[in-house]
Amino acid sequence: MMNLNTNILFNYLYRDYSNYKKYGNVVFSNPNSISLLDIENTLRGYFIDGEYFDAAKVGLPLLFFEVSNIDDHELHEFESIQTTKDEPYLQLSKSSSLNSYK
């Protein structure tokens, strides 16, 4: 049985114009035991086309490459979420953190 008090690993990436990818992740605490399905559905509802977001706007580390192309963009892509026991980077709650993705 899954422990509902586990933290959430948010996996995302930056894909530049040439389709090079740089992956990253952030761990959120989940004190209200929000289900993975609820978190993913909420996030996808806020993201552009259900997957693209501005990492700077929501306070996540930027994954840009050191050298950029004039055609590159600012958006990062949501990849997946999963539970983890790793230490949190941010606290997740329906009333605060999820709303910052709007």
N, C-alpha and C positions, 0 to 999 in steps of 0.2 A: 504494500500500500504506500502511496506517495505521501511524504510529509508535506503538509500544506504550508508550513512555515519556512520553506526553503527560499532562497533568493532567486532572482530571475536573471539569466544571461541573455542580453540583447545583442544579437549578431548583426552586423551591418557592413557595408562596403562602399567604396568610392570606385566608380568606373569612369575612366576618362574618355575623351572623344575617340581615342585609338583602341578602346576596349581593354586597356590595361586595368587591372583590378588591384585594390589594396584593401585588405580585410581588417576589421577591428571588432571589438566587443566591449560592452560595459555591463557591470553587475549592478542591479537594483535590489534594494531590500524590498520585501513584500509583507509588511506587518499586518495587512488586512487580509492576507491569504487570497488575493484575487487569482482566479483560475487562469491558466495559460490561454485558454480559448477566449475568455473575456478580455484579457490584455491584448492579444493579437487582433481580435475583432475591433476593439476600440482604437488601437494604433492604426490599423489599415483604414479605418474610417476617417482619420485625420490626415493621412498621407496622400500625396498627389498620386492618382491612379492606384492607390492602395499600397504603394511601396516606396515612393520617393519623398525625401524630406530634407530640410536645411539643418544640418547638424549644429551649425553655429547658433541658430535661432533657439534650439532646445538645450543648448549647453553641453553637447557631446563633443568629444575630441574629433578634430577634423582629420580626415585621412587623405588629404590631397598629396600629390607627388611634388617633389621639389621643383621639377621643371614642368611648366604648364604650356598648353597650346592655346592659342587665341579662341579656339572653338570649345574648349573645356567649359564645364558648367559648375555650379555650386552645390548641386543636389547629391545626396548620398542615397543608398538603397537599403531598405530593410531586407534582411535575409531570413532570420528566424529568431525564436526565443525558446529557451529551455530552462529547466530548474538547475540550480547549482548550490553548492555549499560555500563557494568563494565569497570573500568579503565584499560588501556593497560599495559602489561608487556614489549612488544616489538612492533616495528613498522613494518608493512608488506608492501612490495612493490615488484612488479615483478622483478625489477632489482637488489634488494639486498637480502632481507630475504629469499625469496623463493629459490634463488640460493644456499643458504647455506645448503639446504637439499640434494644437489647432493652428 
